Amino acid sequence: MLLGSIEAGGTKFVCAVGNEDYRVLEKATFPTTDPKTTFAQVIDFFKKFNDLAALSIASFGPIEIQKNNTRYGYITETPKKGWSNTDFVDPIKKALNIPVFFTTDVNGSAYGEYVLAQLFNEKIQSLVYLTIGTGIGGGAIIDGKIVGSQGHTEMGHVRVKRHPDDLDFEGLCPFHHDCLEGLASGPTFEARLGIKGQDVPKDHPIWDIVSYYVAQAAIQQTMILRPDNLVFGGGVVSEPFLEKVRRDFAQLNNQYVQVPDLTTYIRMPRAKDNGSATLGNFALAFHELGK
Amino acid sequence: MLLGSIEAGGTKFVCAVGNEDYRVLEKATFPTTDPKTTFAQVIDFFKKFNDLAALSIASFGPIEIQKNNTRYGYITETPKKGWSNTDFVDPIKKALNIPVFFTTDVNGSAYGEYVLAQLFNEKIQSLVYLTIGTGIGGGAIIDGKIVGSQGHTEMGHVRVKRHPDDLDFEGLCPFHHDCLEGLASGPTFEARLGIKGQDVPKDHPIWDIVSYYVAQAAIQQTMILRPDNLVFGGGVVSEPFLEKVRRDFAQLNNQYVQVPDLTTYIRMPRAKDNGSATLGNFALAFHELGK
């Protein structure tokens, strides 16, 4: 029996086929062009596998994941050109004729990290995964279930207290200006400094501004969920950056709530090569099969 | 069969006995003096009921609810004089010899509102209850379970973006200064204006400052949990105040995430006479019995 994974991003679609041990057997990447072209490539890839039993999609959003909604399975109002209001699940399901699970990219990653923690025999019950890249998004897992009964979470769009050295920056979010995503996503580095994020020296003070915002997000997630782990992924995140986040988190918490040792509580993803979502998809596809 | 409820507050303990329909049969209130005296009164009250099968405690905090912790069942480091590091569950359990469930006051209220929604045949899966009074605290229920695997939630201690007309107020939280509780709890009215909260005219601009902070809390809870309902209780909350919160929530969300109609999404507790926690306790005691 084989399991399928589609990690659908704004730039590329990563497709993978794995076995019941969630090991990747074959992988292919297709550019995100228009739905018709990209879906055709994806379907061609999976059609090669006769044993494919189920598949899970972890997609960029916003998407509709409420099964009772008429637009269930759609990418809804996305800024990605050509992709707004696109039925994603139905064409895949019809072409492959197997059970298909549908969730957000970050929920897929969160689930992958949750599964990996179980495989590592860590007794965690809950976890938040926050990605900080072009945008900011987060997913939470509690007791093996994805959190969100009114739809998927949108953890990048919370407000934060402004850093005193960052009061003049308006923020980049087209909806909220200075929400977390508007202040701490990758593009905010270039917007503030005129230098691309990856070229900003590691000792530049902007890292302390951004880590202050990310630490506030970590505080919010901690106070609202009291999860066992906070996992941070995405292009902005590195171990030195998380050191700053841990420092600011400790200062903001001020020993108020007990949290695990911060080096294990606030951590990078455990899956190698950005593989959290692929692993999560395999596990979610497997669960979908059991339904 | 009878079920017991202790709603333990910093001022008073409300004890109640109910039947399997969660109807209150008898109720008594005792002042919160010292643990020995108050516990003795509580125990005397419940000892009258031979049929008492189980009991649930919804307590002021912080408390230890992790069963694997040596201080499970304790009120831990509370500012309430004489109550720090007090074993709550053990003396009650020993005296009454019945199963005892232990959670926070707000988790009890959240659970009560969740149960009430089910009784009203509303198909909600999740809910947040936030109380805004002397302090601010919140609890969340997802699929009938209380959220929080590292301990209980502390929803009052998140940071918020400062209101432009409130930049000079330092905030009252002894741990965090200008966290939500430090900026929006009942005592902040008197700290800012020299007038007690209940005497501040309803058209005073301070209500717009406080509603802006509470709306941000509602945004955080929405983005992080996507729950079906946000219920607001406590002395600061009134229907006109929630109207302001709804207005600010709509402005902050800017139609980004879909939420139910705001008059049903952001609402007052449904239980009468502050009865949410008592009802929640009856249901939690009943569940504890089934374990």
Boltz contact constraints between the chains, C-beta under 6 A:
constraints:
  - contact:
      token1: [A, 125]
      token2: [B, 149]
      max_distance: 6.0
  - contact:
      token1: [A, 126]
      token2: [B, 149]
      max_distance: 6.0
  - contact:
      token1: [A, 148]
      token2: [B, 226]
      max_distance: 6.0
  - contact:
      token1: [A, 149]
      token2: [B, 125]
      max_distance: 6.0
  - contact:
      token1: [A, 149]
      token2: [B, 126]
      max_distance: 6.0
  - contact:
      token1: [A, 149]
      token2: [B, 228]
      max_distance: 6.0
  - contact:
      token1: [A, 150]
      token2: [B, 226]
      max_distance: 6.0
  - contact:
      token1: [A, 150]
      token2: [B, 228]
      max_distance: 6.0
  - contact:
      token1: [A, 151]
      token2: [B, 226]
      max_distance: 6.0
  - contact:
      token1: [A, 153]
      token2: [B, 226]
      max_distance: 6.0
  - contact:
      token1: [A, 154]
      token2: [B, 223]
      max_distance: 6.0
  - contact:
      token1: [A, 154]
      token2: [B, 257]
      max_distance: 6.0
  - contact:
      token1: [A, 155]
      token2: [B, 223]
      max_distance: 6.0
  - contact:
      token1: [A, 155]
      token2: [B, 224]
      max_distance: 6.0
  - contact:
      token1: [A, 157]
      token2: [B, 223]
      max_distance: 6.0
  - contact:
      token1: [A, 157]
      token2: [B, 256]
      max_distance: 6.0
  - contact:
      token1: [A, 158]
      token2: [B, 220]
      max_distance: 6.0
  - contact:
      token1: [A, 158]
      token2: [B, 223]
      max_distance: 6.0
  - contact:
      token1: [A, 159]
      token2: [B, 161]
      max_distance: 6.0
  - contact:
      token1: [A, 159]
      token2: [B, 216]
      max_distance: 6.0
  - contact:
      token1: [A, 161]
      token2: [B, 159]
      max_distance: 6.0
  - contact:
      token1: [A, 161]
      token2: [B, 161]
      max_distance: 6.0
  - contact:
      token1: [A, 175]
      token2: [B, 254]
      max_distance: 6.0
  - contact:
      token1: [A, 175]
      token2: [B, 256]
      max_distance: 6.0
  - contact:
      token1: [A, 216]
      token2: [B, 159]
      max_distance: 6.0
  - contact:
      token1: [A, 220]
      token2: [B, 158]
      max_distance: 6.0
  - contact:
      token1: [A, 220]
      token2: [B, 220]
      max_distance: 6.0
  - contact:
      token1: [A, 223]
      token2: [B, 154]
      max_distance: 6.0
  - contact:
      token1: [A, 223]
      token2: [B, 155]
      max_distance: 6.0
  - contact:
      token1: [A, 223]
      token2: [B, 157]
      max_distance: 6.0
  - contact:
      token1: [A, 223]
      token2: [B, 158]
      max_distance: 6.0
  - contact:
      token1: [A, 224]
      token2: [B, 155]
      max_distance: 6.0
  - contact:
      token1: [A, 224]
      token2: [B, 224]
      max_distance: 6.0
  - contact:
      token1: [A, 226]
      token2: [B, 148]
      max_distance: 6.0
  - contact:
      token1: [A, 226]
      token2: [B, 150]
      max_distance: 6.0
  - contact:
      token1: [A, 226]
      token2: [B, 151]
      max_distance: 6.0
  - contact:
      token1: [A, 226]
      token2: [B, 153]
      max_distance: 6.0
  - contact:
      token1: [A, 228]
      token2: [B, 149]
      max_distance: 6.0
  - contact:
      token1: [A, 228]
      token2: [B, 150]
      max_distance: 6.0
  - contact:
      token1: [A, 254]
      token2: [B, 175]
      max_distance: 6.0
  - contact:
      token1: [A, 256]
      token2: [B, 157]
      max_distance: 6.0
  - contact:
      token1: [A, 256]
      token2: [B, 175]
      max_distance: 6.0
  - contact:
      token1: [A, 257]
      token2: [B, 154]
      max_distance: 6.0
